[in-house]
Amino acid sequence: METRYKSKSEDIFLLGLFSLLDVILNRSLEEVLNEIKVTDIIKDVLLNESGELDELYRMTLYYEKGEWDKVLIYANHLNIDSNLIILSYMNALIWYNMLVQE
């Protein structure tokens, strides 16, 4: 992303991957995150709904739910071009599809 979050791209990537670990492993997210090495930035968002990536994470959740009005509110607040959101989400889906087809 060409935003203020560029320096946090690794944390953002891992945040997306780890956000479903509780569902995948059928265990509490807190328990799973305590067993793996993960930054406090990621833990804050996933366990406490706080921290510097929380608003970006919430915007992504609203995007996945199709709550476009909320996505636009967060995008404007975070100063992120909505076209970049679409492009980033589509790239993530393409990456995932390539991963599962291998």
C-alpha positions in Angstrom: 0.0 0.0 0.0 1.3 3.4 -0.9 0.1 4.9 2.4 1.4 5.7 5.8 1.1 2.0 6.4 3.8 1.0 3.9 6.3 0.5 6.7 3.9 -1.8 8.5 3.2 -4.0 5.4 4.6 -7.2 7.1 2.4 -6.7 10.2 -0.6 -6.0 8.0 0.0 -9.2 6.0 0.3 -11.3 9.2 -2.7 -9.6 10.7 -4.8 -10.8 7.9 -3.4 -14.3 8.1 -3.7 -14.6 11.8 -7.1 -13.1 12.1 -8.7 -16.5 11.4 -6.4 -18.8 13.3 -9.0 -19.3 16.0 -11.5 -20.6 13.5 -8.9 -22.7 11.6 -7.5 -24.3 14.8 -10.7 -24.3 16.8 -9.0 -22.7 19.7 -9.1 -19.3 21.3 -7.2 -16.6 19.5 -5.5 -15.5 22.7 -4.2 -19.0 23.3 -2.9 -19.4 19.7 -1.2 -16.0 19.6 0.5 -16.7 22.9 2.1 -19.8 21.5 3.6 -18.2 18.4 5.9 -15.2 18.1 3.8 -12.3 17.0 4.2 -8.6 17.4 2.4 -6.6 20.0 0.9 -4.6 17.1 -0.9 -7.6 15.9 -1.9 -8.8 19.4 -3.4 -5.4 20.2 -5.6 -5.4 17.2 -6.8 -9.0 17.4 -7.1 -9.4 21.1 -7.9 -5.8 22.4 -9.4 -4.1 19.3 -6.9 -1.3 19.7 -3.6 -0.1 18.4 -2.2 1.6 15.4 -3.6 -1.0 12.9 -7.1 -1.3 14.5 -8.9 1.1 12.2 -7.3 -0.4 9.1 -8.4 -3.9 10.3 -11.9 -2.7 11.0 -12.1 -1.2 7.5 -11.1 -4.5 6.0 -13.7 -6.3 8.0 -16.4 -3.9 6.8 -15.1 -4.4 3.2 -15.5 -8.2 3.6 -19.1 -7.7 4.9 -19.9 -5.3 2.0 -20.6 -2.4 4.4 -19.4 0.2 1.8 -20.5 3.3 3.7 -18.4 2.3 6.7 -15.5 1.4 4.4 -15.6 4.9 2.9 -15.8 6.5 6.3 -12.6 4.7 7.4 -10.9 5.2 4.1 -11.5 9.0 4.3 -10.4 9.1 8.0 -7.2 7.1 7.2 -6.6 9.1 4.0 -6.6 5.9 1.8 -7.8 6.1 -1.8 -10.8 3.7 -2.1 -9.4 2.5 -5.4 -6.3 1.3 -3.6 -8.5 -0.6 -1.1 -10.2 -2.4 -4.0 -6.8 -3.2 -5.7 -5.2 -4.4 -2.5 -8.2 -6.7 -1.7 -8.2 -8.1 -5.2 -4.5 -8.7 -5.0 -4.9 -10.6 -1.7 -7.6 -12.8 -3.3 -5.4 -13.5 -6.3 -2.5 -14.4 -4.0 -4.8 -16.7 -2.0 -6.1 -18.4 -5.1 -2.6 -19.0 -6.4 -1.6 -20.4 -3.0 -4.4 -23.0 -2.7 -4.0 -24.1 -6.3 -0.4 -25.1 -5.8 
